[in-house]
């Protein structure tokens, strides 16, 4: 992310200086000590949906959807499937992809990663931004190539399969042949792929029309992956849409081109049959990818969500891990009626008592902005067109240049975002009150262009004002205000528990509440729509009108 940092002096207005940012997660589900030899779910907490995984020798590599955020497609590495380190992003250069003008839930959908003959291949869909494409790299940490577009491939969720005879194949979700019979009627398609030319070749063929059981009119068959085991081609896909009816199904064939037989005990993963009032529910489970460990055991990574009431969750769709059980040549991730566990026996390769922070469990994460580049956990909303974040101007501080584009813009605001990873959390930051009228800066919580909260400070008359602004769909208002010291250091804090958010500040020795019990449902995917989770972090803007 250092390529977007400016080392030169900013033009007017003056940048706002942030001293540090700190985030602490306090979920009750993570408070219980782990039994020996167990790991915590989710393995990637917060907005890390649509996981895809590949193993290369003793290393695993995992990628997630990023939608309208930049850098795009975070990529992680692990030796044991549990403890992950972020290597960077696949889309980390503005010339690779631009999602400017799109809503935050467009852009990158469901990347799929594979490795063949020393090269990593990643295929994905840029929704409303060019369609399907493939990128390659010899080092998963980058750099990755510019997109090679696949205009002949429609739909979403492409993936690659390299067969042991040397052939390569591309699968994807697309429209069915002929006229769709019902809303949500989709198909899984297969076509040969040329890895040298990076394009599809030959005729396309439908492998699955509608879903595993077409008589039930299944909806949104998507996220296909192919595997080969004991002479069988196993095709697994998600069904039911990425909500409470989400599930994973599997079919198999002796011939890669089919016909494919559905497993009699589908789905092999779902939570839709469980009581809605169960404690600490996990919902929306599906979109799985399987991987074989060196010891021959298979594992599945998949997305699911942790709601706090109903199906409201602000943490987005997260990455979970479970073992795969084989029965008569068929894989099962979880029997129907079983709840996804928050703790489970770990893979054999996992070292004892190793923390999963800052990607899983409860932890405190702090950034003092004293490094040469931003931590890869930070991200931007779309691609910044001008550099606004500077770590060099004031070493040990983040200088943020306020922009006219705010959080409701379809461009890139001056907002440094990190994922909300817990239902219960506290986040705080310290900054200098903006020195100029018409500039607001502080702590933002963002779900989308029409759903956000902003705890900001600005000049007002001879002093300064703190305010909490809320944008909830068609409604936009100021929740609370307070007069604050104009020249004293300012610390801002948000404390959340489920849908209950509280905002505090300190411009002297003591904390003071600005607003308590603010409704946080607006930050949930259920309320806002779309596919992303909430993010939060420092934000600065030029106000439409100077503060009075």
C-alpha positions in Angstrom: 0.0 0.0 0.0 3.0 2.3 0.1 2.5 3.2 -3.5 -0.4 5.4 -2.5 1.4 7.3 0.2 2.7 10.7 -0.6 6.1 11.9 0.7 5.7 15.4 -0.5 4.0 18.4 1.2 0.3 18.6 0.8 -1.4 21.5 -0.9 -4.1 23.4 1.1 -6.0 22.5 3.1 -3.6 21.3 5.8 -3.6 17.6 6.5 -5.1 16.3 9.7 -2.7 14.4 12.0 -3.6 11.1 13.6 -1.3 9.8 16.3 -2.5 6.2 16.6 -5.4 3.8 16.1 -6.3 0.9 18.4 -8.9 -1.9 18.1 -9.9 -4.4 20.8 -12.3 -7.4 20.3 -14.3 -8.7 23.2 -16.7 -11.4 21.9 -18.1 -13.7 24.5 -17.8 -16.7 22.2 -14.0 -16.2 22.2 -13.6 -15.8 26.0 -13.5 -19.5 26.9 -10.0 -21.0 27.0 -9.3 -23.2 24.0 -8.9 -26.9 24.8 -5.5 -28.2 24.0 -5.0 -29.0 20.3 -8.0 -26.9 19.2 -8.4 -23.8 17.1 -11.0 -21.0 17.0 -13.6 -20.3 14.3 -13.8 -18.2 12.3 -10.1 -18.4 11.3 -10.5 -15.0 9.5 -12.9 -12.9 11.5 -14.6 -10.0 9.9 -15.4 -9.2 6.3 -13.4 -12.0 4.6 -16.0 -13.8 2.4 -15.8 -16.4 -0.4 -12.6 -18.1 0.5 -10.5 -20.0 -2.0 -7.5 -22.1 -1.0 -4.6 -24.0 -2.6 -1.7 -25.9 -1.1 1.8 -25.8 -2.5 4.1 -28.3 -0.7 3.8 -27.4 3.0 2.2 -24.0 2.5 -1.4 -23.0 2.1 -2.6 -19.8 0.3 -6.0 -18.3 0.7 -7.8 -15.4 -1.0 -11.1 -13.6 -0.4 -13.5 -11.3 -2.2 -12.9 -7.6 -1.7 -15.7 -6.0 -3.8 -15.1 -2.2 -4.0 -12.2 -2.0 -1.6 -8.6 -1.3 -2.7 -6.1 -2.9 -2.6 -8.2 -5.8 -3.7 -8.2 -9.6 -3.1 -6.3 -10.1 0.2 -3.9 -13.1 0.0 -2.9 -15.1 3.1 -0.3 -17.8 3.8 -0.3 -20.5 6.5 1.6 -23.7 7.4 -1.3 -25.2 9.4 -4.6 -23.9 8.0 -5.2 -22.0 11.3 -2.6 -19.3 11.7 -2.6 -17.0 8.7 -0.3 -14.1 7.7 -1.4 -11.6 5.1 1.2 -11.5 2.3 -0.5 -8.5 0.6 -3.1 -8.1 -2.1 -3.5 -9.5 -5.6 -4.9 -6.2 -7.0 -2.5 -3.6 -5.6 -1.9 -1.3 -8.5 -4.4 1.2 -9.8 -3.8 0.1 -13.4 -4.9 -3.4 -12.7 -8.6 -2.5 -11.9 -10.6 0.6 -11.2 -14.0 0.4 -9.5 -14.5 4.2 -9.4 -18.2 5.1 -9.6 -19.5 1.7 -8.4 -21.2 1.0 -5.1 -19.1 -0.8 -2.5 -20.8 -4.2 -3.1 -19.8 -4.3 -6.7 -16.3 -5.0 -8.0 -14.4 -8.2 -7.1 -16.6 -11.2 -6.5 -15.3 -14.7 -5.5 -11.7 -15.1 -6.6 -10.4 -18.7 -7.0 -6.7 -19.5 -6.7 -4.8 -22.5 -8.2 -1.1 -23.4 -8.7 0.3 -25.4 -11.6 3.9 -25.9 -12.8 5.4 -23.1 -10.7 2.7 -20.5 -11.5 -0.2 -19.2 -9.4 -3.4 -18.6 -11.3 -6.3 -16.5 -10.0 -9.6 -16.1 -11.7 -12.4 -13.8 -10.6 -15.2 -11.5 -11.6 -15.1 -7.7 -11.7 -18.8 -7.1 -11.5 -19.8 -4.0 -13.5 -16.1 -3.3 -14.1 -15.1 -5.6 -17.0 -16.3 -9.1 -16.1 -14.2 -12.2 -15.7 -10.4 -12.2 -15.8 -7.3 -14.2 -14.9 -4.1 -12.9 -13.3 -0.8 -14.9 -12.6 2.2 -14.7 -10.4 5.2 -16.9 -9.6 5.3 -15.5 -6.1 2.0 -15.3 -4.2 3.2 -12.2 -2.4 3.4 -10.5 -5.8 3.6 -8.9 -8.0 0.6 -10.2 -9.9 0.0 -9.6 -13.6 -2.5 -7.2 -15.0 -5.8 -8.8 -15.8 -6.2 -11.0 -18.8 -9.8 -10.5 -19.6 -12.1 -13.4 -20.6 -14.9 -11.6 -22.5 -16.3 -14.9 -23.7 -17.0 -16.1 -20.2 -20.3 -14.6 -18.8 -21.6 -14.8 -15.2 -19.6 -14.9 -12.1 -17.5 -17.2 -9.8 -15.0 -18.7 -12.3 -12.5 -21.3 -11.1 -9.7 -23.4 -12.7 -9.0 -27.1 -12.5 -5.7 -28.7 -13.7 -6.2 -32.4 -14.5 -3.5 -35.0 -14.1 -3.4 -35.5 -17.9 -2.2 -31.9 -18.4 -5.5 -30.4 -19.5 -6.9 -27.3 -17.8 -10.5 -26.4 -17.4 -12.5 -23.3 -16.4 -15.8 -23.5 -14.5 -18.2 -20.7 -13.8 -21.7 -19.7 -12.9 -23.7 -18.6 -15.9 -27.2 -18.3 -17.3 -28.8 -21.6 -18.1 -29.4 -22.8 -21.7 -32.6 -21.4 -23.0 -35.0 -19.3 -20.9 -34.6 -19.5 -17.1 -37.4 -21.4 -15.5 -37.6 -19.2 -12.4 -35.8 -16.4 -10.6 -32.4 -17.6 -9.4 -32.2 -20.4 -12.0 -28.5 -20.6 -12.9 -26.1 -23.2 -14.3 -22.5 -24.4 -13.9 -20.5 -24.3 -17.1 -17.2 -26.0 -18.1 -14.8 -25.1 -20.9 -11.2 -26.0 -21.8 -8.6 -23.4 -20.7 -5.2 -22.6 -22.3 -2.8 -21.7 -19.4 -0.2 -20.4 -21.9 -2.5 -18.1 -23.8 -4.7 -17.4 -20.7 -7.9 -17.9 -22.6 -10.7 -20.4 -23.0 -10.8 -22.7 -26.0 -13.4 -25.0 -27.5 -17.1 -25.5 -26.8 -18.8 -24.8 -23.5 -20.8 -27.4 -21.7 -23.4 -27.2 -18.9 -22.5 -29.5 -16.0 -25.2 -28.6 -13.6 -28.6 -27.0 -14.6 -30.3 -25.3 -11.6 -28.7 -27.3 -8.8 -28.2 -30.7 -7.3 -31.9 -31.5 -7.4 -33.5 -29.6 -10.3 -37.0 -30.7 -9.3 -36.9 -28.4 -6.3 -36.0 -25.3 -8.3 -32.8 -24.6 -6.4 -31.5 -21.1 -6.7 -28.1 -19.5 -7.2 -25.9 -22.4 -7.9 -22.5 -20.8 -7.8 -18.9 -20.9 -6.5 -18.0 -24.1 -8.4 -14.8 -26.1 -7.6 -13.6 -29.3 -9.2 -11.4 -32.0 -7.5 -10.2 -35.4 -8.5 -10.0 -38.3 -6.0 -9.8 -42.0 -6.6 -10.8 -41.6 -10.3 -13.8 -39.5 -9.5 -14.3 -35.8 -10.5 -16.0 -34.1 -7.6 -17.9 -30.9 -8.3 -18.9 -28.9 -5.3 -20.9 -25.6 -5.4 -22.9 -23.3 -3.2 -26.7 -23.2 -3.4 -29.5 -21.2 -1.9 -28.1 -17.6 -2.0 -25.6 -16.2 0.4 -28.1 -15.8 3.2 -29.7 -18.1 5.8 -30.6 -20.7 3.1 -27.0 -20.9 1.9 -25.6 -24.5 1.5 -23.0 -26.5 -0.1 -23.7 -29.5 -2.4 -21.5 -32.0 -4.2 -21.9 -34.1 -7.4 -19.5 -36.5 -9.1 -18.6 -38.2 -12.4 -16.0 -40.5 -13.9 -15.8 -38.1 -16.8 -14.9 -34.5 -16.3 -17.6 -33.5 -18.8 -20.3 -35.4 -17.1 -22.9 -36.5 -16.6 -22.7 -35.7 -12.9 -24.6 -37.5 -10.2 -25.7 -35.6 -7.1 -24.9 -36.9 -3.6 -28.0 -38.5 -2.0 -27.2 -36.8 1.3 -26.8 -33.2 0.0 -26.2 -30.6 1.3 -22.8 -31.4 2.8 -22.9 -28.1 4.7 -25.7 -25.8 5.8 -27.1 -24.2 9.0 -30.6 -23.5 7.6 -32.2 -26.4 9.6 -31.1 -25.2 13.0 -33.4 -23.3 15.5 -33.3 -19.6 14.9 -33.2 -18.9 18.6 -30.2 -21.0 19.3 -27.4 -19.3 21.4 -24.5 -17.6 19.5 -25.7 -18.7 16.1 -23.6 -19.0 13.0 -25.6 -18.6 9.8 -25.2 -18.3 6.0 -22.7 -21.2 5.7 -21.6 -22.1 2.2 -19.2 -21.2 -0.6 -16.7 -23.8 0.4 -13.4 -24.8 -1.1 -11.6 -28.1 -0.2 -7.9 -28.8 0.2 -5.9 -31.9 1.0 -3.2 -31.7 3.7 0.1 -33.5 3.4 -1.1 -36.2 5.8 -4.0 -37.0 3.4 -6.7 -35.4 5.5 -9.0 -33.0 3.7 -10.3 -29.7 5.0 -12.9 -27.1 3.9 -12.8 -23.3 4.1 -16.1 -21.6 3.7 -18.0 -18.5 4.5 -20.5 -18.0 7.4 -21.8 -15.1 9.5 -22.3 -14.5 13.2 -25.5 -12.4 13.8 -26.3 -10.7 17.0 -30.1 -10.6 16.5 -32.2 -12.1 13.7 -29.7 -12.2 10.8 -28.2 -8.9 11.5 -24.4 -9.0 11.5 -22.0 -6.1 11.1 -18.9 -8.3 10.7 -19.8 -9.5 7.2 -19.3 -13.0 6.0 -16.2 -14.6 7.5 -13.9 -17.5 6.8 -14.4 -20.7 8.7 -12.5 -24.0 8.7 -13.8 -27.6 9.3 -12.4 -31.1 8.5 -13.9 -33.1 5.6 -15.2 -36.6 6.3 -15.3 -39.1 3.4 -18.1 -41.7 3.2 -18.2 -44.1 0.3 -16.2 -41.6 -1.8 -18.4 -38.6 -1.0 -17.2 -35.6 1.1 -19.2 -34.2 4.0 -18.2 -31.0 5.9 -20.9 -31.1 8.5 -23.9 -33.3 9.0 -27.3 -31.7 8.8 -28.6 -30.4 12.1 -25.1 -29.9 13.5 -24.0 -26.4 14.5 -20.7 -25.0 13.3 -18.3 -25.1 16.3 -16.5 -22.0 17.6 -13.7 -24.3 18.6 -12.6 -27.6 16.9 -9.7 -30.1 16.9 -6.9 -28.6 14.9 -4.9 -30.0 11.9 -2.0 -32.2 12.8 0.5 -29.5 11.7 -0.7 -26.8 14.1 1.8 -25.8 16.7 0.6 -25.8 20.3 -0.7 -22.7 22.0 -0.2 -20.4 19.0 -2.3 -17.2 19.0 -4.5 -16.6 16.0 -4.5 -12.8 16.4 -5.0 -10.4 14.8 -7.3 -12.4 12.5 -9.2 -14.6 14.9 -10.2 -14.7 18.6 -10.1 -11.7 21.0 -7.1 -9.4 20.8 -5.9 -5.8 20.8 -4.4 -4.4 17.6 -2.7 -1.1 17.5 -1.1 1.0 14.8 1.2 3.8 15.9 1.8 4.9 12.3 5.5 4.6 12.7 6.3 2.2 9.8 7.4 3.0 6.3 4.1 1.8 4.8 0.6 1.1 5.9 -0.2 -2.3 7.5 -1.9 -4.6 4.9 -4.9 -4.9 7.2 -5.8 -1.3 6.2 -7.7 -0.8 3.0 -9.3 2.1 1.0 -12.8 2.5 -0.4 -12.1 2.3 -4.2 -8.8 3.5 -5.7 -7.5 6.8 -4.5 -7.0 9.2 -7.4 -4.7 11.6 -5.4 -2.5 10.7 -2.5 -4.1 11.7 0.7 -2.4 9.4 3.3 1.2 10.3 4.3 3.4 8.5 6.9 6.5 10.5 6.0 5.4 14.1 6.5 5.3 13.8 10.3 7.1 10.6 11.3 5.1 8.7 13.9 1.8 10.2 12.7 -0.6 9.6 9.9 -1.3 12.8 7.9 -4.6 12.7 6.1 -5.5 15.2 3.5 -9.2 16.0 3.6 -11.1 15.5 0.4 -14.3 16.8 -1.0 -15.5 13.2 -1.6 -17.1 12.0 1.6 -18.3 8.6 2.8 -21.5 9.0 0.6 -19.4 9.4 -2.6 -19.0 6.8 -5.3 -15.4 7.9 -5.5 -12.6 7.4 -3.0 -12.9 9.3 0.3 -10.0 10.0 2.6 -11.0 7.1 4.8 -8.5 4.5 6.1 -10.5 1.4 6.8 -10.0 -1.8 8.8 -12.5 -4.5 9.2 -14.9 -4.8 12.2 -14.0 -8.3 13.4 -16.1 -8.7 16.5 -19.7 -8.3 17.6 -18.4 -6.6 20.8 -15.4 -4.3 20.3 -13.8 -1.0 21.2 -11.9 1.3 18.8 -10.1 4.5 19.5 -7.9 7.1 17.8 -6.0 10.3 18.7 -5.9 13.3 16.4 -5.4 17.0 16.3 -8.6 19.0 15.8 -8.6 20.4 12.3 -7.0 23.8 12.1 -9.3 25.2 9.3 -12.9 25.9 9.1 -14.7 23.6 6.7 -12.7 20.5 7.5 -14.0 17.6 9.6 -11.9 14.7 10.8 -12.4 11.8 13.2 -13.5 8.2 13.4 -15.8 6.7 10.7 -17.8 3.4 10.7 -18.8 2.4 7.2 -21.1 -0.2 5.7 -21.8 1.5 2.4 -22.4 4.9 0.8 -25.8 5.2 2.4 -25.1 3.5 5.8 -22.4 5.0 8.0 -21.6 6.8 11.2 -19.0 9.6 11.6 -17.7 10.8 14.9 -16.0 14.0 13.8 -14.4 17.2 15.0 -14.4 20.6 13.3 -13.8 24.3 13.9 -16.9 26.2 15.0 -16.7 29.9 15.7 -13.8 30.6 18.0 -13.8 27.0 19.3 -14.4 23.5 18.1 -17.3 21.1 17.9 -17.6 17.4 18.1 -20.5 15.7 16.3 -21.9 12.3 15.5 -23.3 12.2 12.0 -25.5 9.3 10.8 -26.5 8.3 7.3 -29.1 5.5 7.4 -30.6 5.0 3.9 -32.7 8.0 3.0 -32.2 9.6 6.4 -29.2 11.7 7.3 -28.9 13.6 10.6 -26.6 14.8 13.4 -27.2 12.6 16.4 -25.3 14.7 19.0 -22.9 17.6 19.4 -20.6 18.9 22.1 -18.2 21.9 22.4 -14.6 20.8 22.8 -11.2 22.4 23.3 -9.9 23.6 20.0 -6.2 23.2 20.7 -6.0 20.2 23.1 -5.2 16.7 21.9 -8.4 14.8 21.1 -9.1 11.1 21.6 -12.2 9.5 20.2 -13.7 6.1 21.0 -16.5 3.8 19.9 -17.7 1.0 22.1 -20.0 -1.6 20.5 -22.0 -4.7 21.6 -24.2 -6.1 18.9 -26.5 -3.4 17.7 -25.6 -1.0 20.6 -22.9 1.6 19.8 -21.7 4.3 22.1 -19.3 7.2 21.3 -17.0 9.0 23.7 -14.3 11.6 23.6 -11.5 13.0 25.7 -10.1 16.5 25.2 -8.6 16.6 28.7 -8.1 14.1 31.5 -11.5 12.4 31.5 -13.6 10.4 29.1 -17.1 11.9 28.3 -19.9 10.3 26.5 -21.3 12.1 23.4 -23.9 9.5 22.5 -24.9 6.2 24.0 -27.1 3.3 22.8 -26.9 4.5 19.1 -28.6 1.9 16.9 -25.9 0.0 15.0 -28.3 -2.0 12.8 -27.6 0.4 10.0 -24.1 -1.1 9.8 -25.5 -4.6 9.2 -25.6 -6.3 5.8 -29.2 -7.2 6.6 -30.2 -3.5 6.8 -27.9 -2.0 4.2 -28.0 -4.8 1.6 -25.1 -5.9 -0.4 -22.3 -8.3 0.5 -19.7 -6.4 2.6 -19.1 -6.1 6.3 -18.5 -2.9 8.3 -15.1 -1.2 8.4 -13.8 1.6 10.6 -10.9 4.0 10.9 -9.6 7.6 10.5 -11.5 9.9 8.1 -11.1 13.5 7.0 -13.3 15.5 4.6 -14.0 18.9 3.3 -17.5 19.8 4.5 -20.1 21.0 1.9 -20.6 24.1 4.0 -18.2 25.6 6.5 -19.1 24.8 10.1 -20.7 27.7 11.9 
